[in-house]
Amino acid sequence: MNIPNKWIVKVGIIFTLCIMLIAILDLVEFIFIKKVNIIYLYSIVYVVCSLLLAFLAARYLKNRQLVFITLFITVSLVGNLVITQWSNTKPISDFGLLYELAENLKNGNSDSLKNNDYFLRWAYQSFFVIYESIISAFPNGITVLLAVNALIMSGINFVMYLILHNVYGKFCAIFVSVLYLFYPAPYFLASVLTNQHISLFFILLGVLVFVQKNNIKHGIISGLLIAIGDAFRPDTVLITISLVFVGAIIFLLHIKSHRKKSIILALPSLISASTCIILVALFSALIILSDINPNGLKNTDPLWKFVVGVNVETNGVYSNKLAAEVFSISDINARHTLEADIINRNLKLDKNTLSLFFRNKFRTIFTQNEYYGWMIAGQDGRYVPIINKPLKSVLNVLTSGERIYFLIMFLLSFASLVITVKNKDVPILLLLCGLVFVLFVGIHLFIEFQSRYRYFVMPFIFILSGDAIDTIFILICRKKSLTAERSAQSF
């Protein structure tokens, strides 16, 4: 579905363009001014090869969909399986704790969950712990969980292809989905027992259903799928807010010409968001009734993310010192009072300090390298077979390549939005992705940021590049047509 590109949409697009332009300039400075070295030269080769493969696949397989889909799913699944099984990653930190709780639940020791402060405080992890306990019931539980990770990640790749194909067509769908297939960042988390994979899969599945047809039925199904994603990880607040904005924008665009039509067109977005909110509340109630977690799917300490996020000393990233200070207080009310005081103290700093802090935080969101420490925990000195290179050296190349990849996708998305400003109509998908991106940046200026949190927003940035890829395809076809015409005239 497309919507009219009127002033309210144009203002939103221009605002998004401004954010992207600043991010692009930060990335250019980070990559090419401060960090140029031999690793970046290897990284550039990797990115160029990825772009070339994406173009060749789109160019020669766009009319052979069955061949492409078979190859795409096979390469994606095999690649993910190899990484998850070869990495030999041990669950550590929060991931290890959640897996231990899942094992206890599987073995019938549910009391250990109720006595665990972490589990009670961050109750939104409950659904994921139940999921892990079910999967780990199979022999070699971790191996099976990692295999499911691989399957889900391949599913994410394929759902992205379906979303793009639904809106932009074959060339764009193949080009962007192949680019995402070779994007390094998700693979750093492939062998990590994180809730990010399964949550993102259901969210994107919900987006796919939403963009297929703008009707109430699709709105309800979309809301259901997004709610399942939220039950695993509460990232979907960005989606639900975006859906409300989409509905409001559609309503405002049509209210003057046709009141009834404006309501009908806006309703699916609002129903999708409402369905998601209602079902998440229902899931939370079911967790309480099942006696797994008395707090359901709640975050019982929502101020903590803001305590970290506006901490000037650490630039808004996690602080062990701060965690020790806050969580040493056992009384919940006293702890919340301290958290509120810390937040107020940071936000009441002088304007110059705050301006510099938010500018640096913005830069951190886009330039901080991906972290692969969870993937290689306890594996120092390991070599990659075939190429016989140290694992850390290979990962450093991929990390640098990820930043260059990130920059290229931002440039393509920026070009897409520039093209869209001039168009008569705007795909509703582009509006949704743009809103998700802006909200992601806005929220993470105030809450804790880790590089792995970008995993959620990257598919939306890749999808945003659709108009630019479509334009490239049209130019290629036009050039081919002109060349053929000139050849015919020469005879």
N, C-alpha and C positions, 0 to 999 in steps of 0.2 A: 504494500500500500504506500502511495505517495501523498504528501500533504503540500498545500500551496506554500511557496517560499516568500512569505510576506515579512513585514518589518520585524515582528517578534522572533521569527526564526532566524532572520539575517543578523539581528543583534546577538543572539546566542552563538551563532557560527563565528562571528567576528570576535566575540569574547573568547571562545575556544581557540581560535587562531592566535590570539595574543598570548595565551598560556603556552601553546605549543611553540611559538616563536622563541619565547624566553627559554623554554626547555631545550630547544634545538641549539641555541647559542651557548647554553651551559654545556651541552654535550660536546659541541665542536671544541670548546675551550678545554674540556676535560680530556678528550681523546687526542686531539691533534696539536695542542699547545703544551700541555703539561706532561703528557704520558707517552709521547712517541718513542718507541724502541723496537728492537727486532721482533719481539712478541707480537706487536701490532701489525708488522708486515706479514707474518704468518696468518694472523687473524683476518687481515684484508683478503688474502688468498682464499681463506675458508668462506668468507661472506660472498665474494665474487663467484666462487664455484656454486654456492647455494642459489644465488640469483640466476645463474646460467641454467642450472638444472630445473629451476622453477619455470623459467621461460621456455625451455625446450619441451618440458612436460605439457605446458599450456598450449604451446604452438602445435605440437604433433599428436597430442592425445585428446584434444578438445572434442573431436568427433568420434572418439573411441572410448566412451564413458565406462563401459564394462571393463575394458583393459586397464584403464587408469585406476578405477576403484579397486580392482583386484590387486594391482601393484602397490597402490597407496596403502591399503590396509595391511598387506603382507609386510612391506618395508617398515611401516610404523610399528606393527605388533612385534615383529622379530627384533627390531632395534630396541624397543622398550624392554622386551624380555631379556635380551642379552645384557643390557645395562643393569636391570634390577637383579638378575641372578649372578652376574659376574662381580658386581660391586662389593658383595659380602658386607654390606652396611649393618652395623649393630645399632639397635635403637638406643639413643642416648637422650639426656635432658628430658623435656616434656614428652617427647615421643616414646622414650623408654618407660616413663612412668605410666602413660596411658596404656601401653601394651601390657605392662604388669597388672594393671587394674582389670584389663580385658581377660587376662589369664585367670585372675582370681574369680571374676564373674563366671567364666566358663566352668571353673571347678566348683561352683556353688558357694564361694566365699564372698557373698555380697556385703557382709559386714565391713570388710576392708575398704569398700567404696565409701560407705557412710561415715567412716572414721578418718577419711583422707581429706585434709583441709583444701588441698589443690582441687580435688574433684568437686567438693561442695562449693568452693568459691567460683570456679569456672564451670558451672553446671552445664553450660552449652556443649561441653565435650561428651555428655552422656550418650547421645545417639551414636557417636563415633565409637565409643567404648563398647557399646552393645554390638555394633557392626563388626568390630575387630574380634569380639568374643565368639561370634557365630562363625566367621571365616577361619579363625585359628583352631576351631574344633576339628578341622581336617588334620591328618598327619602332616608334620613339618609345617606348622602354622604360619611362621614368618615367611617361608618360601611361597606358600599359597597366597598370603596377603600381598607380597611383592608381585606375584603373577597377576593378581587382580588389579594392582596398581598399573601394570603394563597394559592390561586390557582396557582399563578406564582411560588412560592417557591416549591410547589409540582411538577410543571412542570420542574423546574431545577433538582430536584432529579431524575425524570424519564428520562430526556434527558441525564444525566450523565450515567444512566444505559444503555441507547441505545448506547452511544459512546463506553463504555467499552465492551458491548456485540458485537459490530461491529468489534472490534480489538482483544479482548482477549478471548471471549467466556463466557459461562453461569456462571461458578463458580466465576470467577473474577468479572464479572459484578454485580452479586448479592452481593458478599462479600463487595465490595467497596461502592456500592450504599447504602447498609444498614448501613455501617459505617458512611457514610455522612449524612444519615437520622438522626442518633443520635448525630451528631457533634453539640455541643451547640451553637457555635458562631452565625450562621444565625438566630437563634430564638431570640437573643437579639435585632435584627432589624426587626423581623416579624411584630410588631405592630407600626413600625415607618414609616412615609410616605416619604421614601427615594426612589430615582431613581435607586438605586443599584440593586433591585430585577429584575425589568423588563429589564434593560440593560443586566444583566448577563444572563438572560433567552435567549434573542435573540443572544447573543454572542455564547453561548454554542450550540444553535440550528445551528448557522452557522458553528461551528466546526464539528458538527455531519454530516452535508451535505458534508463538505470538505473531511472528512475521508472516506465517503462511496464509492466514486469513484473519481479517479484522472482524471477528464476530464473538458473541458471548461464549459459545462452546469452546472456542480456542482460547479465550481469555481465562476460563475456568481451568482447563487442562494446563495451560501455561503457568497459572498461579500454583497449581498442585505440584508441578515439577520444580518450580523455584522454591516452594516451601520445603520440599525434600532436601534440596541443596542447602537451605538455611538451617535445617535440623542438624546437618553435619557440621556446618560452619556459618556463623552469622554475618557473612559478607553481603547477603542479599538485601540488607538495608539500602544499599546503593541502587539495586535494581528496583525495589519497590518505590523508593522516592522518585527514581527516574520515570517509572511507569505512571506515577501520579502526575508528574510534570508533563509527560507526553499527552495524557488525557486532557489536562488543563489547556495545553497549547492547542490541541485539536478542537476543543470546545470553543476557545476564543477566536480561532480562525474562521469558524463557520457560524458563530452565534448571530452575526448581523444579517447574513443572507438567509439562513434557514435554522431556526431554533431546534426543531425536532431532529433534523439531520445532525446537528452538532452534538446532541446528546447521544444519538445512536452510534456515531463514529467514535466518540470519546469513551463510551461505556466499556468496551473490551479491555482497554488499558487499566481503567479504574477497577474493574472486576478482577483482573489478574492480580493487581496489588492487594485488593481486599481479600481474595481467596488465599493468597500467600500468608497474610497476617493472621487470618482466622485459623488456618491449618497449623501454623507454627504454634499458636496458643493451644490448639488441640493436642499436638504432639507433646508439648510441655506438660499438659495435664495427664497424658497417658504415662509419661515417665514418672510422675509423682504417684499415680495410682499403682504402677508396677512395683513401687517401693525400691526403685533403683537409686533415685536421687530425690530427696525431699524438695529440692529447689527447681525441679523440672529442667528446663533448658535456659534458665536465667543466667545472666552475668550478675552475680551478687556484689561485685565490686567495680562498677562501671567507671568510677573516677580514676582508677589506677592507670588506664590507658592515657588519660589526659595528664596525669601527674608526670608520666614519662614523656608524653608528646610535647609538653611545653617546658620541659626541663632545659634551661638555657645552657647549663654546664656540659651536657652530653649531646647537645644539638638535636634533642627529641628522639634519641634512640635509647635502648635499654641500659639501665644503670644498676649494677649489683649493689652499690652503696645505697642507692635510693630504695631498692627492694628490701635490703636489710633493715633500713630505718623504718619503713612503713609496715612491713609484715612481722616485725618484732612485737607489734601491738596486737594482742589477742582480742581485745574488746572491739567489736565491729563499729560501734558508734564513735568510739575514740579514734579508730583508724580512719574512718570517713571524715572526721573533723580535721585530722592532720592532713589528709589528702586535699581537702578543700582549701586549707591554709596554704599548702605548697603551691597549688594552682593559682590562687589569688596573688601570692607573693611574686610568682613569675610573671603574671599578666600585668602587674602594677609597676614593673620596671620602667625606666624612662623610654621614651619613644624611639630614640636612636638605637638603644640596645635591642628592643623588640623588633624594630624594622630589620636590623642586621640578623637577628635570630631567624625570623621568618624567611628572609632571603636565603640564608644558609640552609634552612630546612627544605625549602623548595629545591635548592640545588642538590641536596642529599637524595631527595625522592627520585631524581632522574639520573644522577651520576654515580651513586653508590654501586660499586661492583657487586655482582651476585656472589653469594656466600656458598661455598661447596663443602664447608667443614663437616656438616652432618653426614655427607656422602662418604667421606674418607676417614671417619673417626677411627683411630687405632690402626691405620694402614700406611704409616710412614715407610717410605722406601719401596713401595710397590711399583711395578713396571706394567705398562700396557703391552699386551702381546701383539705380535705381527710387526708393529713399528718399533718395539723395544725401547720405548721412551718412558722416563719417570711419569707416573700418573699425575703428580702435581704440575709438571711442566705442560702436559697436555691440557689439563684443566685451566691453567693460566692462559693458554692460547684461546681456549673456548670462552673464558671469562672476558677477555679483551674483545674477542669476536662478538660476544653478546652485546657489548656497548656499541660497537659499530653497527650491528644489526638493528639495535634499538634506534639509533640515529636515522638509519635508512627508512625504517617503518614510520618514524615521526615525519620525515620529509615527504613520504608518499601520502601519509594521512593529512599533512598540511596542504599538499597539492590538491587532494580530494576536496577539502573544505573550501579552498579557493575556487575550485571549479563549481562547487555546489552553490556558492554565493550568487553566481550568475545564472543558475538554472531556474526554470519556472517552478519546478516541483522538487521536493526533497524526499528521499525514501525515509519511511518511519524508522527503519533500522539504523540509519545514519544518525537521526535525531536521538534515538535511545543510546547508541554507543557514545555519542558526544556528551550526553548528560552524565553517563556513568563515569567517563574519563574526568570531567570537570569536578564531579562530586568526590571522586577518589582523591584527587589532588587537594581539594578544599578540606575534606575531613582529615587527611593525613598531615596537614599542616598543624593540626591541634592534638592528634593522638599519636601514640607510639608508631614508629616506622621501622620495618625491617625490609631488606631487599627482597626477601621471598614473598612479601605481600604484593609485589608487582605481578606475581603469577596470575592473580585474579583479573587484573585489568588489561594484560597484554593481548588476549584474544580480541578484545573490543578495539584496541588500537590497530591490530592487523585488519579487522573488518572495516575500520574507518578508511583504509587505503583503497577501498573498492572503486570509487569513482575515478581515481588517478589511473588504476590498472585498466579499467574499462576504456578510458581515453587513450591510453597507450595502444591498446588492442585496435581501437578504431583507426588510429593514425597508421598502424602497421597495415591494416586492411586497405586503407585509402592509398597508401604508397604502393602496395602490391597491385592494386587495381590500376593505378596510373602507369606503373611500369609495364603491365600487361597491355594496356591501351597503346602506349608508345611503341611497344614491340610489334603490335599488330599494324600500326600506322607505317612502320619502317618497311614493311613488306609491300 
